[in-house]
Amino acid sequence: MTVSRTIKNQAQTMKGRITEEPGRVTRNRRLQRRGRTDRVSGSLKQAAEKAKGAFRRNGSGPR
């Protein structure tokens, strides 16, 4: 897992959280949805990078 990808994914997750909160306060569903999408997308990308890293470290990837 490279540091730059990790930072990008964490930034996307934080951007989603920051966007989602004003949407909740103002009851703007579009803003909430956009924030939730960014947050979940960043989290999924982080999980995928962790899985890739686990396979690389063990050397036992799919054959």
Backbone as CSV, one residue per row, in Angstrom:
resi,resn,N_x,N_y,N_z,CA_x,CA_y,CA_z,C_x,C_y,C_z
1,MET,0.859,-1.171,0.000,0.000,0.000,0.000,0.899,1.224,0.000
2,THR,0.817,1.992,-1.055,1.668,3.167,-1.127,1.090,4.298,-0.281
3,VAL,1.979,5.138,0.147,1.580,6.232,1.026,0.682,7.220,0.288
4,SER,0.999,7.483,-0.965,0.195,8.458,-1.713,-1.244,7.974,-1.909
5,ARG,-1.419,6.685,-2.185,-2.773,6.153,-2.347,-3.530,6.186,-1.023
6,THR,-2.826,5.855,0.044,-3.451,5.876,1.366,-3.931,7.278,1.703
7,ILE,-3.100,8.261,1.438,-3.466,9.650,1.738,-4.644,10.088,0.873
8,LYS,-4.638,9.723,-0.403,-5.753,10.071,-1.290,-7.063,9.468,-0.800
9,ASN,-7.002,8.187,-0.421,-8.212,7.509,0.031,-8.721,8.093,1.345
10,GLN,-7.817,8.392,2.262,-8.232,8.987,3.529,-8.776,10.389,3.318
11,ALA,-8.186,11.126,2.382,-8.690,12.470,2.078,-10.094,12.397,1.487
12,GLN,-10.331,11.406,0.633,-11.657,11.256,0.045,-12.686,10.901,1.119
13,THR,-12.284,10.044,2.054,-13.176,9.680,3.146,-13.507,10.898,4.000
14,MET,-12.502,11.689,4.337,-12.727,12.891,5.152,-13.577,13.913,4.397
15,LYS,-13.318,14.048,3.090,-14.120,14.971,2.278,-15.585,14.550,2.316
16,GLY,-15.819,13.255,2.245,-17.185,12.752,2.307,-17.846,13.067,3.633
17,ARG,-17.110,12.869,4.723,-17.674,13.177,6.045,-17.963,14.662,6.191
18,ILE,-17.046,15.477,5.685,-17.221,16.928,5.772,-18.408,17.377,4.914
19,THR,-18.601,16.762,3.766,-19.708,17.124,2.881,-21.041,16.616,3.421
20,GLU,-21.011,15.449,4.021,-22.241,14.826,4.491,-22.867,15.592,5.661
21,GLU,-22.053,16.097,6.540,-22.572,16.770,7.744,-23.402,18.017,7.426
22,PRO,-22.939,18.951,6.587,-23.797,20.088,6.245,-25.087,19.650,5.546
23,GLY,-25.006,18.568,4.794,-26.216,18.041,4.161,-27.227,17.594,5.195
24,ARG,-26.729,16.976,6.269,-27.633,16.555,7.348,-28.250,17.755,8.046
25,VAL,-27.419,18.741,8.333,-27.895,19.917,9.069,-28.947,20.673,8.264
26,THR,-28.701,20.831,6.972,-29.622,21.593,6.131,-30.702,20.721,5.502
27,ARG,-30.645,19.430,5.774,-31.580,18.447,5.205,-31.557,18.437,3.683
28,ASN,-30.371,18.649,3.150,-30.167,18.618,1.705,-29.750,17.195,1.329
29,ARG,-30.666,16.438,0.762,-30.415,15.032,0.474,-29.335,14.830,-0.574
30,ARG,-29.263,15.725,-1.541,-28.243,15.581,-2.582,-26.844,15.724,-1.986
31,LEU,-26.681,16.684,-1.087,-25.397,16.886,-0.428,-25.054,15.703,0.474
32,GLN,-26.046,15.191,1.161,-25.836,14.007,1.997,-25.384,12.822,1.143
33,ARG,-26.075,12.612,0.038,-25.765,11.490,-0.844,-24.360,11.604,-1.409
34,ARG,-23.990,12.815,-1.831,-22.656,13.029,-2.385,-21.589,12.743,-1.333
35,GLY,-21.828,13.210,-0.113,-20.878,12.962,0.978,-20.787,11.492,1.321
36,ARG,-21.925,10.822,1.385,-21.930,9.394,1.708,-21.193,8.604,0.629
37,THR,-21.414,8.977,-0.627,-20.745,8.295,-1.740,-19.235,8.453,-1.638
38,ASP,-18.768,9.667,-1.385,-17.327,9.901,-1.235,-16.763,9.120,-0.057
39,ARG,-17.476,9.138,1.043,-17.003,8.458,2.252,-16.876,6.957,2.027
40,VAL,-17.915,6.357,1.471,-17.908,4.913,1.246,-16.878,4.529,0.190
41,SER,-16.764,5.339,-0.842,-15.802,5.065,-1.895,-14.378,5.076,-1.353
42,GLY,-14.068,6.065,-0.543,-12.736,6.130,0.058,-12.466,4.951,0.966
43,SER,-13.462,4.548,1.729,-13.304,3.404,2.630,-13.081,2.110,1.852
44,LEU,-13.843,1.922,0.774,-13.684,0.716,-0.034,-12.316,0.665,-0.706
45,LYS,-11.847,1.807,-1.169,-10.527,1.845,-1.784,-9.450,1.503,-0.765
46,GLN,-9.601,1.995,0.468,-8.639,1.661,1.514,-8.641,0.164,1.784
47,ALA,-9.808,-0.437,1.858,-9.907,-1.875,2.115,-9.268,-2.674,0.977
48,ALA,-9.486,-2.251,-0.251,-8.895,-2.942,-1.393,-7.374,-2.852,-1.349
49,GLU,-6.845,-1.697,-1.002,-5.398,-1.535,-0.907,-4.821,-2.411,0.206
50,LYS,-5.533,-2.517,1.318,-5.066,-3.380,2.409,-5.043,-4.840,1.969
51,ALA,-6.062,-5.255,1.243,-6.114,-6.639,0.761,-4.975,-6.911,-0.221
52,LYS,-4.733,-5.962,-1.120,-3.624,-6.122,-2.058,-2.306,-6.243,-1.313
53,GLY,-2.134,-5.403,-0.307,-0.907,-5.440,0.481,-0.732,-6.756,1.213
54,ALA,-1.811,-7.326,1.705,-1.734,-8.606,2.416,-1.287,-9.707,1.468
55,PHE,-1.789,-9.724,0.254,-1.374,-10.739,-0.703,0.074,-10.549,-1.125
56,ARG,0.500,-9.317,-1.262,1.883,-9.066,-1.659,2.857,-9.486,-0.571
57,ARG,2.531,-9.187,0.678,3.431,-9.510,1.786,3.600,-11.012,1.960
58,ASN,2.510,-11.749,1.871,2.577,-13.189,2.086,3.165,-13.930,0.888
59,GLY,3.061,-13.339,-0.266,3.539,-14.007,-1.452,2.642,-15.152,-1.886
60,SER,1.471,-15.240,-1.311,0.564,-16.331,-1.657,-0.664,-15.780,-2.367
61,GLY,-0.437,-15.157,-3.495,-1.547,-14.614,-4.262,-2.320,-15.716,-4.966
62,PRO,-3.395,-15.364,-5.621,-4.174,-16.365,-6.350,-3.347,-16.974,-7.480
63,ARG,-3.505,-18.267,-7.686,-2.695,-18.945,-8.716,-3.512,-19.384,-9.875
